[in-house]
């Protein structure tokens, strides 16, 4: 009964409501920022390499890696495979579209997080949607509601899904026993994550910034090899992607299972643009102007969807293995690589999933820590955090043994609730981010490295930074 209720709620949220909200908000900010995704793409690459003035401060690159650690995860492999198998080739186009449009939303929410970030006693910074909701809208109840939804999504839904997706890659091996193996793998993963997160936020940043680039590069290289080996199929694959994406008769005949719904669902799950998660990492960076980190977080959306998710899609669709509903998830990706690399293919996916799942879990819990601190009004006590992190690790174990439909639908519903809260908020506060963008561009045209002062864009109330 619970699984049916979650499935129905997911169908309602993604039937029309969230699709309309995501596209409308993304298009609105794309227009208001003057197509910032393309216009300042080069600028976003240049600012990511800037180093903070303080020696031990979190850099733009480290904040990017934390947000990318959460975005780049099992959804980039299993999620894209599922979208293609269940929604068809056209899902890839709608995944691209939601990423391009969502880049503007990602810029706005992360710029707002920087403007309204808070200062720790040690001088470091933190923040996120909960903080800009309270600071700018003066609504602590709404901020607490958002924080609770994020905790449920990241410590619950997303972590259970990452655990399930990881264990599902072992199903192709002879030793896999559906009644035992998922729990063994989930238990091992839970112990490893507990060990890491009990070391605190600094360890999370160090681990993710070390592993994310390595796993991303290796995965992209393998995907490129598969695509190049089957280059003759690339034109027909692209032709079919666009043909199915605009087959509106098929789309509206069964919208709940269409390429539009699956593409946007899995695209949103993958890049999280507008959901309100990445701003928690963006606020931790030390930069001279909030727009710099907004541009960096916009870049993270493109890295995730336009680069890594596209690699998965092309790797699968150019492998010569036709997608089917029965192969949805890890089996399709593994079959695609088996067709090219033989027995080494599934092994590579398993290893990739271990890295992707692990960094996803760590990045997720970094966000959760931030919201726990907001709700309590202070950094939670050591005993509370030990208890919470052990509970979060137990949830990882639980997810490994759940059914595929339930874990995906639960993650989608919880993520949808976050988006329903955050998207209207950034629309209300969007003018502040746009004013910051104009200030940044004005200083750039003057030939100086932009430095932000809140009063320059009409913010007269006291902020922890920018005064």
N, C-alpha and C positions, 0 to 999 in steps of 0.2 A: 504493500500500500504506500509506504514511504517513497519507494523508487518511482511508482506511478505518479505520485503527487509532484515530485521533483521534475520528472519528465514533462508533465503538463505545464508546470510553471516556466520551465526553460523554453518550451514551445511558444508560450504567450510572450515572454520577454523578447525573444529573438524573432518572433513572427513578423512584427512590424515596429514595436515600440523602440527598442534599442537601435535597430537599423536606421530608423528615421532620425533619432537623436544623434547618433554618431556621425552620420553623413551631414546633417544640418549644421551641427556645431563645427565640424571640420571644415566645411565649405565656408561658413561664416568667418572663421579665423583665417582661412586661406585668403579670402578677399580682403579682410581688414589689414592683414600683414603684407599685402602686396605679393602674394605667392612666395612667401619666405622660404618654403621648402627648396625651391630651385634658385631663387635670387641670392640667398645667403648660404648655399650649401658649401661653397668653398671656404667661406668664413668659419663655418662650424668645424671644419677640419683643422683650420689653423689655430683656433682658440683651444682645442682639446690638448694641445701640447704645452700650453702655458703652465708654469710652475707657480705655486702660491708663495707669497712673501715670507710667511712663517715656515720654519724648517720642518716641523712635524705636522703641519696642517694637511687636511685632505685635499688633494688636487682635483682638478676637473676630470682628469683621466681616471683617477681612482673612483670618483663618484660615478663616472660613466660605466666602469667595470662592474660596480655593485648593481646598478640598474640593468646592465646588460646581462649580468649573471642570472637575474630573475627572469628577464625577457627571453634570453637565449637558453632554452631548456628542452625538455622532452617534447614540448609542443612543436618545436622546429623539425622534429623527425616524425614522431607518431601523429601529432596533430595534423600536419600537412598531408601525410599519407591517408589519414581518416577522411579529411575533407575531399581529397581526390577520389577515393574509393566510394564514398557515399554521395558526394555532390557532383562528381564529374570533373572534366578538364576545366570547365568554366570557373570553378572555385578559385583557381589560381589568379585569374584576372581580378576578381572581387577582393581577394586577399591583398593584391598589389594596390588596388584603389583605396582601400581602407587605411593602408599604411601611408600612402602619399598624402591623402587628405588629413589623416590623423597626425601627421608630423606637425601641423600648425597647432593642433590642440596640445600636443606634447610640449611644444615651445612655450605656450601660454601658461600651462599649469606649473612648469618647472621654473619659469621666470617669477611667477607669483610666490613660489616656495622660497626663492632666494630673497625677494624683497621683504617678506615677513618672517624670515628665519630668526631663531632665538640663539642666545649666547650661553654656553656652558660656563661654569665657574673657572674652568681652565682656559677659557678664551675660544674654544672650538665652537662650531655652530651646528644647529640641527633644526628641523622643521618639517613641513609637509602640509597637505590640505587641511588637517585639523587646525593648524596654527593660522593659516590664512583665512579660514572660515571664521575663527573667533576674532582675529585681529581686525579684519575688514568688515565682516558682517555682524560682529558682536553677538554671535549665537553659539554659546558653548554647547547647548544640547545637540545641535546639528553636528558640531565638531565631534562630540563624543559618539554620536550615532555612526558617523563615518569611520571613526577609529575602531569601533566594535566590528563594523562590517569588514574592515581591512584585516583585523585579527582573525576573524572567522574564515576569510578568503585565503589568506596566506599561510596561517598556521594550521588551517583545516583543509579546505577544498583543494588548493593548489598543491600542498604537500602530499596529500593522499593520492592525488592524480600522478604526481611525479614518481611516487613510490610504485604505484600500479604500472605505469608505463615502463619503468625500468625492469620490473620482474617479468613483464610480458615478453621482453626480448629473449628471455631464456626458454620460452616455450618451444623453440625449434630444436632444442638439444634433447638427446635421448634420456638424460637423467631427470628431466622435468616431470614432476608429479603435481598435478593441479591442486591436490589437497594438502601438500606439504611444502613444495618449493617456494611458492609465493611468501609464505610466512617466514621461511628461513632467510630469504633475500631481504624481506622487509625488516627482519630483526637485525641483520648485519648492518643495513643502511641506517637504521634508527640509532644503533650504538655509535657508529662513526659520526653521525651528525651531532649527537649529544656531546660527544667528546670535543668536537670543534666549537660548538656554540657556547659551551660552558667556559670557553676561554675568553668570551667577550667580543664586543663589536670590532675592536682593532684587528683581532685575529681573522674575523670574517672578511674584512677589507683586504687583508694581506693574501689570504687564500684565494679569494675570487679574482683579484687583480693578477695573480700568478697563473691561474688555470684557464681563465676564459680565453685569452688570446691563443694559447696553445691548442685547446680543443677546437676553437673556431677555425683556425688555419688548417689543421689536419682534415677536418670535415669538409671544408671548402675544396681542398686539393683533391680528395677522393671523388667528390661530386663532379669536379671539372674533368677528371680523367674519364669518368663514365660518360659524360656528355660529349667529350671530344671523340671517344671511341665510337660513338653512335651519332656523329655530327650530321649524317645524312637524314636523320629523323627529326632534327631540330625544326626545320621549316614547317613540317606537317604538324608537329606538336604545338607550335605557336598558332598555326592556323586553326587548329581544333580548340585551343584555349579561347580564342576570341569568338569563334563561331558559337560555341556552347554558352559563353558568357552573355551573349545577346539573343539567345533563343528564348524569347519572352513567352512564347506559347507553352514551352515545356516548363519554364520557371513558374508561371502563374497557375499551371495545371496542378502543381504539387509544391507550393512554396515552402512548406515545412521541411522538405527534403531537397530543396533546390540548391544550385551552385551558389546563388546569392547568399542564402542563409549560412551554408557551411563555410563559404569563403570569408564572410564577415565574422562569423563566430570564431573560426580558427585564427583568422588574422588578428582579431582583437585579443584573443587569448595569448597569441604570440608576442605582439608588440605593446599591448596594454596602454596605447595612446588614449588619453582622456579618462582613464580609469582612476587615476589619483595615486598610483603606487610609486612611480619613478620620482615624483617630487620629494619624497622622503629621502632619497639618496642625493638628489640635486641640491637640497638645502645644506648638506654637509660639506659642500665644496667651498674653498676659499677663493673668491674671484673679485676682481676690481669692479665688476658691473654685473647685475643679475642676468642681463641678456646673454652674456657669454655662456652661462650654464644652461640657459634655455636652448641655445643653439646646440650645445653639446648633447643634451637629452633628445633633441630632435634627430640628431645623427644616430643615436642609439636605435631609434625606430627603424631607420633605413638599414642599419647593420643587421638588425634582426630579421626583418621581413623581406626587404628588397634584395638582400644578399643571401643570408643563410637559408631562409625559407624557400627562396627561389632555387637555391642549389638543390634542396631536397626534392622539389617538384620536378626540376629538369632531370635530375639523376634517376628518378623513378620513371618518368614518362618517356625518357630516351633509352631506357634499359632494354626495351623489347618485351617487357612483361606487362600485360594488360591489367589495369586495376579492376577489382571486383569487390562487392560488398563483403564477401566472405574473407577477404584479405585485409580488411580495414585495420589500420594501426601498424604495429611493428612488422607483422608478417609480410606486408607488401614491400616495405623498404628492404627487408632481408632477402626476399625473393629477387628483387631488382639487382641487388649486389651479388647474389649467388650466381645470377645469369652472366655476370661479368667477371667476378673474381673467384668463383667456386666457393669452397668451404670457408675461405678467409673472409668472404663478404659478411655473413651473419656475425662472425666474431668481431669484426670492426665495428658494426652497429652496436653490439653489446658493450664494447669498451667505450664507444662514444656516449652511449646512454648513461653509463656509470658517471662519466665526467659531467655531462649535461645535467643529470638529475642531482648530483651532489652540489654543484654550484647553484642550481636553482633553489634547492632547499636552504642553503646558507643565505643567499640573497633575500629570500622570502622572510626568514626570521630576523634579518636586519631591519626590515620594514616594521615588523611586528614589535620589536623592542621600542622603536620610536613612538608607536601609538600607545603602548603600555605606559610609557613615561608621561605622555600627554594626559591620559585619563587620570593617573594618580597625582599629576601636578608636580612630580619630581622623579628622579631616577629610582626605579623600584629597588627595594632591598634585596640583598644577596640571596636570602633564603627563598623569597618569593620567586626570583628569577630562576633559581635552581629548580624549584618545583614546576614552574611554568615550562621550562625547557625540557624537563623530563616528560611532562604531559604532551608537549609538541612532538617529541620523539616517539611516544607511544602512538600518536595519531599516524605517523609515518608507517609504523608497523601495521596498523589497522587498514590503511589504504591499500597495501599490497595484496590483501586478500579479498577486496571488494570486486564487484562486477564492473565491466568496462562502461556500460551505459550509465550506471549510477555515479561513478566517479567523474565522468565527463559532464553529466548534467548538473551535478552538485557544484562543480567548479564554475560552470557557466552561470548558474543562478547567482552564486555569491559574488562573482565578478560583476555581473549585471547590476546588482544592488549598489555596489560601489560607484559604478558609472552613472547610475540614475541620480545619485547624490552629487557627484563631483561635476558632471557636465553643466547643469544649470548654474552651479556656483562659479565656474570659470567664465561663463557667459556674463554673469553679473559683474565680476571683477575684471573682465577682460580689458576694459579701458585702461586700467593701471598698467598692465603688461604692454599694451600697445604704446602708451606714453613712454614707458621705459625703452621700448624699441626705437622710437623717434629720437629720444635723448642719446641713445647709443650711436645711431647713424649720424646724428648731427656732430658728435664729437669725432667720429671716424672721418667725416668729411673735412674736419678742421685739422686733421693730421696728427691727432693725439691718441694715446691709449685711453679708451673710455674709462672714466671713474664716476661712480654713481653717488648722487646725493638725493635723498628722498624728497626734499623740498623742491627740487628742480622739476618734479612732475606733479606737484600739488599735494604731496603727502605731508601733512603738517603734524600729525600725531607722532609721538615718540616711537621709534623702532629700536631694536637691539643693535642693529647695524645701520649704516648709510646716513647717519646724522651729521 
